[in-house]
Amino acid sequence: MSGGKVILIAGPTASGKSGAALALAEKAGGEIINADAMQVYADLRILTARPSPGDERAVPHHLYGFMDGAGRCSAGRWAACAAAAVADIHSRGHAAVIVGGTGLYFRALEEGLSPIPEIAPAWRAAGVARRRELGAAAFRKEVIARDPAMENLPEGDAQRLVRAWEVFEATGKPLSEFQNLPREPLIGDIAARIVIEPPRDALYRQTELRAAAMMRGGAVDEVRTLMARGLDPGLPVMKALGVAEIAALLAGEAGEENTLAALQQATRRFAKRQLTWFRNQTPDWPRAATQEAAVEAILSAI
């Protein structure tokens, strides 16, 4: 594989995509860029199934654990960082292997970003406070009055409704006006794309095994440390898969057996949602049932 190439590997949790990226990078002298929304945070290496320290030493890894859990990493921020990482990797003559399960990250990178001005964090805090003051239903009505294009958002979608509110309040313009402006892709041609999509029964077995390994491997201590920080419960890291289930264990509200069962169920449901997203949003991407098949298909395509 010559330098200057970009390869995208997507798929649901526990599908083997990280293993595929590592194998591909080792075979072809590439470097890996994370495209998982929770693996960007430093706080939860085990619970988010980040690559091991050994894997990270084997080939260069980028955008893993580079943010503190007290921050927020939007798709826009990630895409800008990923584009910079791609340029850095290409400057060394290496291929960039972008891997993860966050479909919106891939979309932001390929389709480009809406040119929304940087919004000060104080506006988000004000939006959250306003929603709390008015209640979810009235807050949604207020947002739609300012930006009718947000009418498709349900009142429970606090994140996007607050985003629409803060953009309007900070700029005086609706979020939809920025979203309708032309976009430019942040990277050039893609050499290969693939979604790793194992048979559902096999995938669910892998999610259950992964959840059990996390419970044995230190995830409980990770969540204990995270909870001790007293972070805003609305932060993305506090909503990471497994945090709520293990927090209930730590609070004495559930036993270990029930916590494991709840974590396994949550992981299966998350994998199912990811499968649905990729099937609906990336129908033209090639598919592979295993990480080995994915590596073989990519090497044959480039």
SERO-4910 file (N, C-alpha, C, O; in steps of 0.05 Angstrom, whole numbers):
BEGIN
 pado doro    nc1    nc2    nc3   cac1   cac2   cac3    cc1    cc2    cc3    oc1    oc2    oc3
  Met    A     17    -24      0      0      0      0     18     25      0     35     28     17
  Ser    A     13     42    -19     29     66    -20     18     87     -2     -6     85      6
  Gly    A     34    107      5     24    128     23      3    145      9     -1    144    -15
  Gly    A    -10    162     25    -30    180     14    -57    168     11    -75    182      1
  Lys    A    -61    144     20    -87    131     17   -103    135     43    -92    138     65
  Val    A   -130    134     41   -148    135     63   -166    111     61   -179    106     41
  Ile    A   -168     95     83   -185     71     84   -204     75    107   -196     82    129
  Leu    A   -230     70    102   -250     72    123   -260     44    131   -269     29    113
  Ile    A   -259     38    156   -270     13    167   -290     19    188   -284     31    209
  Ala    A   -315     11    183   -337     17    202   -350     -9    210   -346    -30    198
  Gly    A   -367     -7    231   -382    -30    239   -392    -27    268   -383     -9    282
  Pro    A   -409    -45    277   -419    -43    304   -399    -52    324   -378    -63    317
  Thr    A   -404    -47    349   -387    -55    371   -383    -85    371   -401   -100    365
  Ala    A   -359    -94    377   -351   -122    379   -351   -137    352   -352   -161    351
  Ser    A   -350   -122    330   -351   -135    304   -323   -142    294   -320   -157    274
  Gly    A   -302   -133    308   -275   -140    300   -262   -118    283   -241   -123    271
  Lys    A   -274    -94    282   -262    -73    265   -235    -63    274   -218    -57    258
  Ser    A   -231    -61    301   -205    -52    311   -184    -72    304   -161    -64    297
  Gly    A   -190    -98    306   -171   -118    298   -165   -117    268   -142   -121    260
  Ala    A   -185   -112    252   -181   -109    223   -162    -85    217   -144    -88    201
  Ala    A   -167    -63    231   -151    -39    226   -122    -45    234   -103    -37    219
  Leu    A   -118    -58    256    -91    -64    265    -76    -83    245    -53    -78    238
  Ala    A    -90   -104    237    -78   -123    218    -71   -109    192    -50   -113    180
  Leu    A    -90    -92    182    -85    -78    157    -61    -58    160    -44    -57    142
  Ala    A    -60    -43    182    -38    -24    186    -12    -39    188      9    -29    177
  Glu    A    -11    -62    202     14    -77    204     23    -88    177     47    -88    172
  Lys    A      4    -97    161     12   -109    135     21    -88    116     39    -93     99
  Ala    A     10    -64    118     14    -44     97     28    -19    106     31      0     91
  Gly    A     38    -18    131     52      5    141     34     30    144     43     52    140
  Gly    A      9     25    153     -9     47    157    -10     57    186      3     45    203
  Glu    A    -25     78    191    -30     88    218    -60     90    222    -75     94    203
  Ile    A    -69     87    246    -97     85    252   -108    110    265    -95    122    283
  Ile    A   -132    118    256   -146    141    268   -172    131    279   -187    118    265
  Asn    A   -178    138    304   -203    131    317   -227    146    306   -226    170    302
  Ala    A   -249    131    301   -274    144    293   -297    133    311   -319    126    302
  Asp    A   -291    131    337   -311    123    357   -315    146    377   -296    156    388
  Ala    A   -340    155    380   -346    179    396   -338    177    425   -332    197    437
  Met    A   -337    152    436   -331    150    464   -301    143    469   -290    149    490
  Gln    A   -288    132    449   -260    126    452   -242    151    450   -218    149    455
  Val    A   -254    174    444   -238    198    445   -232    207    473   -213    223    477
  Tyr    A   -247    197    493   -244    206    520   -224    189    535   -223    164    532
  Ala    A   -207    201    552   -186    187    566   -196    170    589   -182    152    598
  Asp    A   -220    176    599   -229    165    624   -236    135    623   -234    122    644
  Leu    A   -245    125    600   -257     98    600   -244     80    579   -257     71    560
  Arg    A   -218     74    583   -205     57    563   -218     29    562   -223     19    540
  Ile    A   -224     17    585   -234    -10    585   -263    -11    576   -271    -27    559
  Leu    A   -280      7    587   -308      6    582   -315     13    553   -335      4    542
  Thr    A   -298     29    540   -302     36    512   -287     18    493   -287     22    469
  Ala    A   -273     -2    504   -258    -21    487   -237     -8    469   -234    -15    446
  Arg    A   -223     11    480   -201     23    465   -179      2    460   -177    -17    475
  Pro    A   -164      6    439   -141    -12    434   -123    -14    459   -120      6    474
  Ser    A   -111    -37    463    -93    -41    486    -68    -24    482    -61    -17    460
  Pro    A    -53    -19    504    -27     -6    502     -8    -20    483      7     -7    468
  Gly    A    -10    -47    483      7    -62    464      0    -57    435     18    -54    418
  Asp    A    -26    -56    429    -34    -50    402    -25    -22    394    -17    -17    371
  Glu    A    -28     -3    413    -21     24    407     10     27    402     18     45    388
  Arg    A     25      9    414     54     10    409     61     -3    383     81      4    370
  Ala    A     44    -22    374     51    -37    350     50    -19    325     67    -21    308
  Val    A     30     -2    323     28     17    301     18     44    313      5     43    334
  Pro    A     24     66    301     14     92    312    -16     93    312    -29     87    292
  His    A    -28    102    334    -56    106    337    -61    136    342    -46    148    357
  His    A    -82    147    331    -88    175    334   -117    179    343   -135    164    336
  Leu    A   -122    200    359   -148    208    369   -161    188    388   -186    187    389
  Tyr    A   -145    173    402   -155    155    423   -148    169    450   -125    175    455
  Gly    A   -168    172    467   -163    183    493   -150    210    493   -135    217    512
  Phe    A   -155    227    473   -142    252    471   -157    275    484   -147    297    486
  Met    A   -181    269    494   -197    289    507   -204    281    536   -208    257    541
  Asp    A   -205    300    554   -214    295    581   -244    292    581   -258    304    565
  Gly    A   -254    275    600   -283    271    601   -299    295    608   -324    295    604
  Ala    A   -287    316    618   -301    341    624   -308    357    599   -322    377    601
  Gly    A   -298    349    576   -303    363    552   -324    349    534   -334    328    542
  Arg    A   -329    362    512   -348    351    492   -335    350    465   -323    370    456
  Cys    A   -336    327    452   -325    325    426   -347    322    406   -360    300    404
  Ser    A   -353    343    391   -374    342    370   -363    328    346   -339    323    343
  Ala    A   -382    320    328   -373    309    302   -356    328    287   -337    320    273
  Gly    A   -362    354    289   -346    374    275   -318    376    286   -299    377    270
  Arg    A   -315    376    312   -289    377    324   -273    352    316   -249    354    309
  Trp    A   -286    329    318   -271    304    311   -262    305    282   -239    299    276
  Ala    A   -280    313    264   -273    313    236   -250    331    230   -232    324    214
  Ala    A   -249    355    243   -227    373    239   -201    360    248   -180    362    235
  Cys    A   -202    347    272   -178    334    283   -170    310    265   -146    306    260
  Ala    A   -190    296    255   -183    273    238   -171    282    211   -152    269    202
  Ala    A   -181    303    200   -169    313    175   -140    322    179   -123    317    162
  Ala    A   -135    334    202   -107    342    208    -90    317    212    -67    317    203
  Ala    A   -101    297    225    -86    272    229    -80    258    203    -58    248    199
  Val    A    -99    258    184    -94    246    158    -72    261    144    -54    248    133
  Ala    A    -72    287    144    -50    302    131    -23    296    144     -3    294    130
  Asp    A    -23    294    170      2    287    184     12    260    176     36    256    172
  Ile    A     -6    240    175      2    213    168     12    212    139     32    200    133
  His    A     -2    226    121      7    226     93     34    240     90     49    234     71
  Ser    A     40    259    107     66    273    105     89    254    110    112    259    102
  Arg    A     83    231    124    103    211    129    103    189    108    117    169    110
  Gly    A     85    192     88     84    172     67     68    147     75     71    126     62
  His    A     52    149     95     36    126    105      7    129     97     -3    151     91
  Ala    A     -7    106     97    -36    106     93    -50    112    120    -40    105    141
  Ala    A    -74    124    118    -90    130    142   -113    110    142   -130    109    124
  Val    A   -115     94    164   -137     75    167   -155     86    189   -148     87    212
  Ile    A   -179     95    180   -198    107    199   -219     86    207   -232     74    189
  Val    A   -221     81    233   -237     58    242   -255     66    265   -246     81    283
  Gly    A   -280     57    265   -297     63    288   -326     56    282   -333     46    260
  Gly    A   -343     61    302   -371     54    299   -390     78    299   -414     75    300
  Thr    A   -379    103    298   -396    127    299   -401    136    271   -384    150    259
  Gly    A   -424    129    260   -429    135    232   -429    165    226   -420    173    204
  Leu    A   -438    182    245   -438    211    240   -410    222    237   -406    242    223
  Tyr    A   -390    209    249   -362    218    245   -353    213    216   -342    231    204
  Phe    A   -359    190    206   -352    185    178   -366    204    159   -355    214    140
  Arg    A   -392    209    165   -407    228    147   -395    256    148   -392    269    127
  Ala    A   -388    265    172   -377    292    175   -351    294    159   -345    314    147
  Leu    A   -335    273    160   -309    273    146   -312    273    116   -299    287    102
  Glu    A   -331    257    106   -334    253     77   -351    276     64   -345    285     42
  Glu    A   -371    285     79   -389    305     67   -382    334     74   -391    353     62
  Gly    A   -365    337     94   -358    364    103   -376    374    125   -395    360    133
  Leu    A   -370    397    135   -384    409    158   -399    434    151   -391    449    133
  Ser    A   -421    438    164   -435    463    162   -418    485    174   -407    482    195
  Pro    A   -416    508    160   -398    530    170   -411    545    193   -418    569    191
  Ile    A   -415    532    216   -427    544    239   -405    558    256   -385    545    262
  Pro    A   -409    583    263   -389    596    279   -384    582    306   -402    568    316
  Glu    A   -361    585    317   -355    574    343   -373    587    364   -375    611    366
  Ile    A   -387    570    379   -406    580    400   -393    576    427   -384    555    434
  Ala    A   -393    598    443   -381    597    470   -396    577    487   -421    575    485
  Pro    A   -382    561    504   -395    541    521   -417    553    539   -436    538    546
  Ala    A   -415    578    545   -436    591    563   -463    590    550   -483    588    564
  Trp    A   -465    590    523   -491    589    510   -503    562    514   -528    560    517
  Arg    A   -487    540    513   -499    514    518   -509    512    546   -531    501    550
  Ala    A   -494    522    565   -503    521    593   -529    536    596   -547    528    611
  Ala    A   -531    559    581   -556    574    583   -579    559    570   -602    561    580
  Gly    A   -574    545    549   -595    529    536   -605    506    554   -629    501    555
  Val    A   -586    493    567   -594    472    586   -611    483    608   -631    471    616
  Ala    A   -603    506    619   -618    519    640   -645    527    631   -665    525    645
  Arg    A   -647    537    606   -673    546    595   -692    522    592   -715    524    598
  Arg    A   -681    500    583   -698    476    580   -708    466    607   -731    458    610
  Arg    A   -690    468    627   -698    460    654   -720    478    664   -738    470    678
  Glu    A   -717    504    658   -737    524    668   -764    520    655   -784    521    669
  Leu    A   -764    516    629   -790    515    614   -802    487    615   -827    485    613
  Gly    A   -786    466    617   -795    439    613   -791    431    584   -788    448    566
  Ala    A   -789    405    579   -781    395    552   -800    404    530   -791    412    509
  Ala    A   -826    402    535   -845    408    514   -845    438    506   -844    445    483
  Ala    A   -845    455    527   -845    484    521   -819    493    509   -818    511    492
  Phe    A   -797    481    517   -771    488    505   -771    480    476   -761    496    459
  Arg    A   -781    457    469   -782    449    441   -799    470    425   -790    477    403
  Lys    A   -821    479    435   -837    499    421   -821    525    417   -823    537    396
  Glu    A   -806    532    437   -790    557    435   -769    554    413   -764    572    397
  Val    A   -756    530    412   -736    525    391   -749    527    363   -738    539    345
  Ile    A   -772    513    360   -785    513    334   -795    540    325   -795    547    301
  Ala    A   -803    557    345   -811    584    338   -788    600    326   -792    617    308
  Arg    A   -763    594    334   -740    607    323   -729    594    298   -718    607    280
  Asp    A   -733    567    296   -723    552    274   -743    530    266   -740    508    276
  Pro    A   -763    536    250   -783    517    243   -773    491    231   -786    470    233
  Ala    A   -749    491    220   -737    467    209   -731    446    230   -726    422    223
  Met    A   -732    454    255   -726    435    277   -751    420    286   -751    406    306
  Glu    A   -773    423    271   -798    411    280   -797    381    280   -813    368    294
  Asn    A   -779    369    265   -777    340    265   -764    328    290   -764    304    294
  Leu    A   -752    345    307   -739    336    331   -759    331    353   -775    348    359
  Pro    A   -758    307    365   -776    302    388   -767    317    413   -744    325    415
  Glu    A   -785    322    431   -778    338    455   -757    324    472   -743    338    488
  Gly    A   -754    298    469   -733    284    485   -705    287    474   -686    279    488
  Asp    A   -703    297    450   -676    300    438   -663    326    448   -660    345    433
  Ala    A   -656    326    474   -646    350    487   -621    360    473   -618    385    471
  Gln    A   -603    343    465   -577    351    454   -581    369    430   -569    390    428
  Arg    A   -597    359    410   -599    374    385   -617    399    389   -613    419    376
  Leu    A   -637    397    406   -654    420    411   -638    443    425   -641    466    418
  Val    A   -622    435    444   -605    455    457   -585    467    437   -579    491    438
  Arg    A   -575    450    420   -556    460    399   -570    481    382   -558    502    376
  Ala    A   -594    475    373   -609    494    356   -614    520    372   -612    542    361
  Trp    A   -621    518    397   -626    541    414   -601    558    417   -602    583    414
  Glu    A   -579    545    423   -555    561    428   -544    575    403   -535    597    405
  Val    A   -547    561    380   -537    574    355   -554    598    349   -543    619    342
  Phe    A   -580    597    352   -597    620    347   -591    643    366   -588    666    358
  Glu    A   -589    636    392   -585    657    412   -558    670    408   -555    694    412
  Ala    A   -538    655    400   -510    666    398   -506    681    372   -491    701    371
  Thr    A   -520    673    350   -515    685    324   -538    701    313   -534    717    295
  Gly    A   -562    696    324   -586    709    312   -596    696    287   -614    707    274
  Lys    A   -584    673    280   -592    659    255   -599    630    263   -587    619    280
  Pro    A   -619    619    249   -627    591    255   -604    571    247   -589    576    229
  Leu    A   -603    550    262   -583    529    257   -587    518    228   -568    513    214
  Ser    A   -612    515    220   -618    504    194   -606    521    171   -599    510    150
  Glu    A   -604    547    176   -593    565    155   -564    558    150   -554    557    128
  Phe    A   -549    552    172   -521    544    169   -519    516    157   -502    511    140
  Gln    A   -537    498    164   -537    471    154   -542    469    125   -533    450    112
  Asn    A   -556    489    114   -563    489     85   -541    501     68   -544    501     43
  Leu    A   -521    513     80   -499    524     64   -482    502     52   -481    480     62
  Pro    A   -468    508     29   -452    487     16   -430    477     35   -419    492     52
  Arg    A   -424    451     32   -403    439     48   -380    429     30   -384    424      6
  Glu    A   -357    427     41   -334    416     27   -323    392     42   -319    394     66
  Pro    A   -319    369     29   -307    346     43   -280    354     55   -266    370     45
  Leu    A   -274    341     78   -250    348     92   -226    331     84   -203    338     91
  Ile    A   -231    311     68   -209    294     58   -214    288     29   -236    293     19
  Gly    A   -193    279     15   -195    273    -13   -208    246    -19   -225    237     -4
  Asp    A   -199    234    -40   -210    208    -48   -206    187    -27   -185    186    -14
  Ile    A   -225    169    -25   -224    147     -7   -215    122    -23   -228    116    -43
  Ala    A   -194    109    -15   -184     86    -29   -202     62    -25   -205     46    -44
  Ala    A   -213     59     -2   -230     35      4   -248     41     28   -240     55     46
  Arg    A   -272     30     27   -291     31     49   -301      3     55   -303    -13     36
  Ile    A   -307     -3     79   -319    -28     85   -334    -27    112   -325    -13    131
  Val    A   -356    -41    114   -370    -45    139   -368    -74    147   -374    -92    131
  Ile    A   -358    -79    171   -356   -106    181   -383   -112    194   -391   -100    214
  Glu    A   -397   -131    183   -424   -138    191   -427   -168    196   -436   -182    178
  Pro    A   -419   -177    220   -422   -206    225   -451   -215    226   -468   -198    229
  Pro    A   -456   -241    223   -483   -251    228   -493   -242    255   -477   -241    274
  Arg    A   -518   -235    258   -528   -223    283   -523   -241    307   -515   -231    328
  Asp    A   -528   -267    305   -524   -284    328   -495   -284    337   -489   -283    361
  Ala    A   -477   -285    318   -448   -285    325   -440   -258    338   -425   -257    357
  Leu    A   -451   -236    327   -445   -210    338   -455   -208    367   -441   -198    384
  Tyr    A   -479   -217    372   -490   -216    399   -474   -232    419   -471   -224    442
  Arg    A   -465   -255    410   -447   -271    427   -422   -256    434   -412   -256    457
  Gln    A   -411   -242    414   -387   -226    419   -392   -203    438   -375   -197    455
  Thr    A   -415   -190    436   -421   -168    454   -423   -178    483   -415   -165    501
  Glu    A   -435   -202    486   -438   -213    513   -411   -220    525   -406   -216    549
  Leu    A   -394   -232    509   -367   -239    518   -351   -214    525   -336   -213    545
  Arg    A   -354   -193    509   -340   -168    514   -349   -156    540   -333   -147    556
  Ala    A   -375   -155    544   -386   -143    569   -375   -158    594   -367   -146    613
  Ala    A   -374   -185    592   -364   -200    615   -334   -195    619   -325   -192    642
  Ala    A   -319   -192    598   -291   -187    600   -286   -159    612   -267   -155    628
  Met    A   -302   -140    605   -300   -113    616   -305   -113    646   -290   -101    662
  Met    A   -326   -127    654   -332   -129    683   -309   -141    699   -303   -132    721
  Arg    A   -296   -161    687   -273   -174    701   -248   -157    698   -230   -159    715
  Gly    A   -246   -141    677   -221   -128    671   -217   -100    681   -198    -87    673
  Gly    A   -234    -90    698   -229    -64    710   -249    -42    703   -245    -19    711
  Ala    A   -271    -49    689   -290    -29    682   -304    -17    706   -311      7    707
  Val    A   -308    -33    727   -321    -23    751   -304     -1    764   -314     19    773
  Asp    A   -278     -6    766   -260     13    778   -259     39    761   -258     61    771
  Glu    A   -260     36    734   -260     59    717   -285     77    723   -282    101    725
  Val    A   -308     64    725   -332     80    730   -332     92    758   -341    114    762
  Arg    A   -321     77    777   -318     88    804   -301    114    803   -309    134    816
  Thr    A   -279    113    789   -262    137    787   -276    159    772   -274    183    780
  Leu    A   -291    152    751   -306    173    736   -327    186    754   -329    210    754
  Met    A   -342    170    768   -363    181    785   -352    199    807   -365    219    815
  Ala    A   -328    192    817   -316    209    838   -308    236    828   -304    254    844
  Arg    A   -307    241    802   -300    267    791   -324    287    794   -319    311    793
  Gly    A   -348    277    798   -371    295    801   -377    311    776   -385    334    778
  Leu    A   -374    298    752   -378    312    727   -408    316    722   -425    302    733
  Asp    A   -414    335    705   -441    341    696   -452    315    684   -441    305    665
  Pro    A   -475    305    694   -486    280    682   -494    282    653   -498    262    640
  Gly    A   -496    307    643   -503    311    615   -480    309    596   -484    309    571
  Leu    A   -455    306    606   -432    304    589   -432    277    573   -442    257    584
  Pro    A   -421    277    549   -421    252    534   -409    228    548   -419    206    547
  Val    A   -387    233    562   -373    210    575   -391    197    596   -388    173    602
  Met    A   -408    213    609   -426    202    629   -448    186    617   -462    171    631
  Lys    A   -452    188    591   -472    172    577   -461    149    562   -475    135    547
  Ala    A   -435    144    566   -422    121    552   -436     95    560   -445     91    582
  Leu    A   -437     77    541   -449     51    545   -437     37    569   -412     33    570
  Gly    A   -453     30    589   -444     16    612   -441     33    637   -440     22    659
  Val    A   -439     59    634   -435     76    657   -459     75    676   -455     71    700
  Ala    A   -483     78    665   -507     77    682   -510     50    696   -517     49    720
  Glu    A   -505     29    682   -508      2    693   -488     -3    716   -496    -13    737
  Ile    A   -463      5    712   -443      1    733   -446     21    756   -440     14    779
  Ala    A   -455     45    749   -461     64    771   -482     54    790   -481     58    814
  Ala    A   -502     39    779   -523     28    796   -511      6    814   -519      4    837
  Leu    A   -492     -9    804   -478    -29    820   -463    -15    843   -464    -24    866
  Leu    A   -449      6    836   -433     20    856   -450     33    878   -442     37    900
  Ala    A   -475     41    870   -493     53    889   -509     33    905   -525     40    922
  Gly    A   -503      7    901   -517    -13    916   -545    -19    906   -561    -31    920
  Glu    A   -552    -10    882   -579    -13    871   -581    -39    855   -603    -46    847
  Ala    A   -559    -52    850   -560    -77    834   -536    -94    842   -515    -84    850
  Gly    A   -539   -120    839   -517   -138    844   -500   -143    820   -507   -133    798
  Glu    A   -478   -157    823   -460   -161    800   -473   -177    778   -469   -170    754
  Glu    A   -488   -197    785   -500   -214    764   -521   -198    748   -521   -199    723
  Asn    A   -537   -182    762   -557   -166    748   -543   -144    731   -552   -137    710
  Thr    A   -521   -133    742   -507   -112    727   -495   -123    702   -497   -110    681
  Leu    A   -483   -147    703   -473   -159    679   -495   -164    659   -491   -158    635
  Ala    A   -517   -174    667   -539   -179    649   -549   -153    636   -555   -152    612
  Ala    A   -551   -132    652   -559   -106    642   -539    -95    622   -547    -83    601
  Leu    A   -513    -98    628   -493    -88    610   -493   -104    584   -490    -92    562
  Gln    A   -497   -130    585   -498   -146    561   -522   -139    544   -520   -137    519
  Gln    A   -545   -134    557   -569   -126    542   -565    -99    529   -572    -95    506
  Ala    A   -553    -80    544   -549    -53    532   -529    -54    509   -533    -40    489
  Thr    A   -509    -72    511   -490    -74    489   -502    -86    465   -497    -78    442
  Arg    A   -519   -107    468   -533   -119    445   -551    -98    432   -551    -96    407
  Arg    A   -565    -83    447   -583    -63    436   -568    -41    421   -576    -32    399
  Phe    A   -545    -33    432   -528    -13    419   -518    -24    392   -518    -10    372
  Ala    A   -509    -49    392   -499    -62    367   -521    -63    346   -516    -58    323
  Lys    A   -545    -69    355   -568    -70    337   -573    -43    324   -579    -41    300
  Arg    A   -572    -22    341   -577      5    330   -555     13    310   -560     25    289
  Gln    A   -530      5    316   -509     11    297   -512     -4    271   -508      8    249
  Leu    A   -520    -29    272   -525    -45    248   -546    -31    231   -543    -28    207
  Thr    A   -568    -23    244   -590     -9    230   -580     16    216   -587     22    193
  Trp    A   -564     32    231   -554     57    220   -537     52    195   -541     64    174
  Phe    A   -518     34    197   -500     29    174   -516     17    151   -509     23    128
  Arg    A   -536      0    156   -551    -11    134   -567     11    119   -569     10     95
  Asn    A   -577     30    134   -593     51    123   -577     73    110   -584     84     89
  Gln    A   -554     80    123   -539    103    115   -515     97     97   -505    115     83
  Thr    A   -506     72     97   -483     65     80   -489     41     62   -473     21     62
  Pro    A   -511     41     48   -519     17     33   -499     10     10   -498    -13      1
  Asp    A   -484     30      1   -465     25    -21   -437     17    -12   -420     10    -29
  Trp    A   -433     16     14   -406      7     24   -405    -24     22   -425    -37     28
  Pro    A   -382    -35     14   -379    -64     14   -382    -75     43   -376    -60     62
  Arg    A   -390   -100     45   -393   -113     71   -373   -136     74   -365   -148     54
  Ala    A   -366   -142     99   -350   -166    105   -361   -178    131   -369   -163    149
  Ala    A   -361   -204    133   -373   -217    156   -353   -220    179   -360   -223    202
  Thr    A   -327   -218    173   -306   -221    193   -284   -201    188   -282   -189    167
  Gln    A   -267   -197    209   -245   -179    205   -225   -189    185   -213   -173    170
  Glu    A   -221   -215    184   -202   -226    164   -212   -221    136   -196   -214    118
  Ala    A   -238   -225    131   -249   -220    105   -247   -191     98   -243   -184     74
  Ala    A   -251   -173    117   -249   -145    113   -221   -137    103   -218   -122     84
  Val    A   -200   -147    117   -173   -141    110   -167   -151     82   -155   -136     66
  Glu    A   -175   -175     76   -171   -186     49   -184   -170     27   -173   -165      6
  Ala    A   -209   -161     33   -224   -146     13   -211   -118      8   -209   -109    -15
  Ile    A   -201   -106     30   -189    -80     26   -162    -82     11   -157    -67     -7
  Leu    A   -146   -102     18   -121   -105      4   -125   -111    -25   -109   -104    -42
  Ser    A   -147   -125    -32   -153   -131    -60   -163   -107    -75   -161   -105    -99
  Ala    A   -174    -87    -60   -187    -64    -73   -168    -41    -78   -174    -24    -94
  Ile    A   -145    -41    -65   -128    -18    -67   -102    -24    -82    -85     -7    -86
***
